[in-house]
Amino acid sequence: MKAFLKTLFGDAGTVTVVALVMIAETALTAIGQAGLGAFLIPIAVLAGVARLATR
């Protein structure tokens, strides 16, 4: 079961990156800047992937 959960969710770093990106998306939508998210969210995702790749 542990291997299944690790495959499904990844490790804590992956979950953290996904959560931070989702928080950023929610915050941008809440303040009415969803259009700005089209530029910022891909940068945030790439930064998260780069961080995970170095681990």
C-alpha positions in Angstrom: 0.0 0.0 0.0 2.9 2.4 0.8 4.3 1.9 -2.8 0.9 2.7 -4.2 0.5 5.9 -2.3 4.0 7.0 -3.2 3.3 6.3 -6.9 -0.1 8.1 -6.7 1.0 11.2 -4.8 4.8 11.3 -5.0 7.0 12.4 -2.1 6.5 15.4 0.2 8.4 17.7 -2.1 6.1 17.0 -5.0 3.0 17.5 -2.9 4.5 20.8 -1.6 5.2 22.1 -5.1 1.7 21.2 -6.3 0.1 22.8 -3.2 2.1 26.0 -3.6 1.1 26.3 -7.3 -2.5 25.7 -6.4 -2.3 28.4 -3.6 -0.8 30.9 -6.1 -3.6 30.1 -8.6 -6.3 30.5 -6.0 -4.8 33.8 -4.7 -4.5 35.3 -8.2 -8.1 34.3 -8.9 -9.3 35.7 -5.6 -7.7 39.1 -6.2 -9.2 39.3 -9.7 -5.9 38.8 -11.5 -6.6 35.5 -13.3 -5.2 36.8 -16.5 -1.8 37.5 -14.9 -1.8 33.8 -13.9 -1.4 32.9 -17.5 2.1 34.3 -17.3 3.0 33.6 -13.7 1.8 30.0 -13.1 3.9 28.4 -15.9 6.9 30.1 -14.4 6.0 28.8 -11.0 5.5 25.3 -12.3 8.9 25.4 -14.2 10.6 26.7 -11.0 9.0 23.8 -9.0 10.1 21.2 -11.5 13.6 22.6 -11.6 13.7 22.4 -7.8 12.5 18.9 -7.8 15.0 17.9 -10.5 18.0 18.9 -8.3 16.9 16.6 -5.5 
